[in-house]
Amino acid sequence: MLVGYMRVSKADGSQTTDLQRDALLAAGIQDEALYEDKASGTKDDRPELAACLKALRHGDTLMVWKLDRLGRDLRHLVNIVHDLTGRGIGLKVLTGQGAAIDTTTASGKLVFGIFAALAEYERELISERTVAGLASARARGRIGGRPFKMTPAKLRLAVASMGQPGTKVNELCKELGITRQTLYRHVSPTGELRPHGEKLLKASK
């Protein structure tokens, strides 16, 4: 089954999905299988996108007019397609810079694999900048203050640090701005994810 997703950024009537709708219908999608959101592509909480992804079944193909209609954040896009691929669902982009993406074909999978590699590289850069930022702040005495909650970036650093011998938990908690209780709720003393940690990373995908 072919399922289509459409999106415009503004809900004030200044933008319409007519062009997207016509292209998706011409591609063979039935009108009742179209989902439409009026929201920024940077927002993850798009109700029609959530309904669309939930409605897809094994063997279906999700089609979008352009890749940026599905989302403007590379990591979010990679996570969506990774989830779809795991469920046996394809993605096809009709036009624009992502038109080479058709995960139902070998060449399309290769193109998206490049995107996925770039997203992983971006995540590594963010992690490196976070570590450098923490070291810089520590050198300037900017340690302490109100502890903040655990985030996916902090969790990845905590997992990597806890798995290293010689890591001092108190210092790690100060660097991350969290309490020992928060740390151990998400990560074991040996650096393994606990249920709270697994839930946090899963929710961030």
C-alpha positions in Angstrom: 0.0 0.0 0.0 1.2 3.5 -0.9 0.8 6.2 1.9 1.5 9.9 1.3 2.6 12.6 3.8 2.3 16.3 3.1 3.3 19.4 5.1 3.4 23.1 5.0 4.9 25.3 7.6 2.1 27.8 8.2 -1.5 27.2 9.2 -2.7 30.8 8.3 -3.8 29.8 4.8 -0.9 31.4 3.1 0.5 28.0 2.1 -1.3 25.0 0.7 -0.5 21.4 0.0 -2.2 21.4 -3.4 1.1 20.9 -5.4 2.1 18.1 -3.0 -1.3 16.5 -3.1 -1.4 16.5 -7.0 2.0 14.9 -7.2 1.2 12.2 -4.7 -2.1 11.4 -6.3 -0.4 11.2 -9.7 2.1 8.7 -8.1 -0.8 6.4 -7.4 -1.8 7.2 -3.8 -5.4 7.2 -2.9 -6.8 10.4 -1.4 -7.8 8.6 1.8 -4.2 7.5 2.3 -2.9 11.0 2.5 -1.8 12.7 5.7 -1.3 16.4 6.1 0.3 18.6 8.7 0.6 22.4 9.0 3.6 22.8 11.2 7.4 23.5 11.0 9.5 20.6 9.8 11.7 21.0 12.9 8.9 19.9 15.1 8.8 16.2 16.1 5.4 16.4 17.6 3.3 16.5 14.4 0.0 14.7 15.0 -0.6 13.7 11.3 2.9 12.5 10.9 2.6 10.4 14.0 -0.7 9.0 12.7 0.8 8.3 9.3 3.8 6.4 10.8 1.5 4.4 13.0 -0.8 3.4 10.1 2.0 2.1 8.0 2.3 -1.7 7.8 5.0 -4.2 6.6 5.3 -3.9 2.9 3.9 -0.4 2.6 5.7 2.5 1.1 5.7 6.1 2.5 5.9 8.7 -0.2 6.7 12.4 0.2 6.9 15.2 -2.5 10.2 16.5 -1.2 12.4 15.2 1.6 12.1 18.4 3.6 8.4 17.8 3.8 9.1 14.9 6.1 11.6 16.9 8.2 14.4 19.4 8.2 16.5 17.8 10.8 18.9 15.2 9.4 19.0 13.1 12.5 15.3 13.0 12.8 15.0 11.9 9.2 17.6 9.2 9.7 15.7 7.9 12.8 12.4 7.9 10.9 13.8 5.9 8.0 15.7 3.6 10.3 12.5 2.8 12.1 10.6 2.3 8.8 13.3 0.0 7.5 13.2 -2.1 10.6 9.4 -2.5 10.1 9.8 -3.5 6.5 8.4 -0.2 5.2 9.9 1.7 2.3 10.4 5.5 1.7 10.2 7.2 -1.7 10.9 10.9 -2.4 9.3 12.2 -5.6 11.3 15.3 -6.4 14.0 17.7 -5.1 17.4 17.0 -3.7 16.2 13.7 -2.1 14.6 12.3 -5.2 17.3 9.6 -5.4 16.0 8.2 -2.2 13.8 5.1 -2.7 14.6 2.6 0.1 12.7 -0.1 -1.8 15.7 -0.2 -4.3 19.4 -1.0 -3.8 20.6 2.3 -5.1 18.1 4.2 -3.0 19.3 2.4 0.1 22.9 3.3 -0.7 22.0 7.0 -1.0 20.2 7.0 2.3 23.1 5.1 3.9 25.3 8.1 3.0 22.8 10.4 4.9 22.9 8.1 7.9 26.7 8.2 7.9 26.6 12.0 7.9 24.1 12.0 10.7 26.3 9.7 12.8 29.3 12.0 12.1 27.2 15.0 13.2 26.4 13.2 16.5 30.1 12.5 17.1 31.0 16.1 16.5 28.3 17.2 19.0 29.6 14.7 21.6 33.2 16.0 21.1 32.1 19.6 21.4 30.1 18.8 24.6 33.2 17.1 26.2 35.4 20.1 25.2 32.8 22.5 26.5 32.6 20.7 29.9 36.4 20.7 30.1 36.6 24.4 29.3 33.9 25.3 31.9 35.6 23.1 34.5 38.9 25.0 33.9 37.1 28.2 34.5 35.5 27.0 37.7 32.0 26.9 36.3 31.0 23.8 38.2 28.0 23.4 40.4 24.6 25.2 40.5 21.2 23.6 40.2 21.5 20.1 38.7 19.8 19.7 35.4 18.0 16.6 34.2 19.6 13.8 32.2 19.6 14.4 28.4 20.5 12.0 25.6 23.8 13.7 25.0 24.7 13.6 28.7 23.6 10.0 28.9 26.0 9.0 26.0 28.8 10.7 27.8 27.9 9.0 31.1 27.8 5.6 29.5 31.3 6.1 27.9 32.7 7.5 31.2 31.3 4.9 33.5 32.7 2.1 31.3 36.2 3.5 31.9 38.3 2.4 35.0 39.3 5.3 37.2 36.2 7.4 36.5 35.2 9.4 39.6 31.5 9.4 39.9 31.3 12.7 41.9 33.4 14.5 39.3 31.4 13.1 36.4 28.1 14.2 38.0 29.5 17.7 38.5 30.6 17.8 34.9 27.2 16.7 33.6 25.3 18.8 36.1 23.3 15.8 37.5 23.0 14.0 40.8 24.4 10.6 41.6 20.8 9.3 41.9 20.0 10.6 38.4 23.2 9.0 37.0 22.6 5.6 38.6 18.9 5.6 37.5 20.1 5.7 33.9 23.5 4.0 33.9 25.0 1.1 35.9 28.4 1.4 37.6 29.9 -0.6 34.7 28.5 1.7 32.0 25.5 -0.4 31.0 22.1 1.3 30.2 19.4 0.8 32.7 15.7 0.9 31.8 15.4 4.6 32.3 18.4 5.2 30.1 17.1 2.9 27.4 13.7 4.7 27.5 15.4 8.1 27.2 17.5 7.2 24.1 14.5 5.5 22.5 12.4 8.6 23.0 15.1 10.8 21.4 15.1 8.9 18.1 
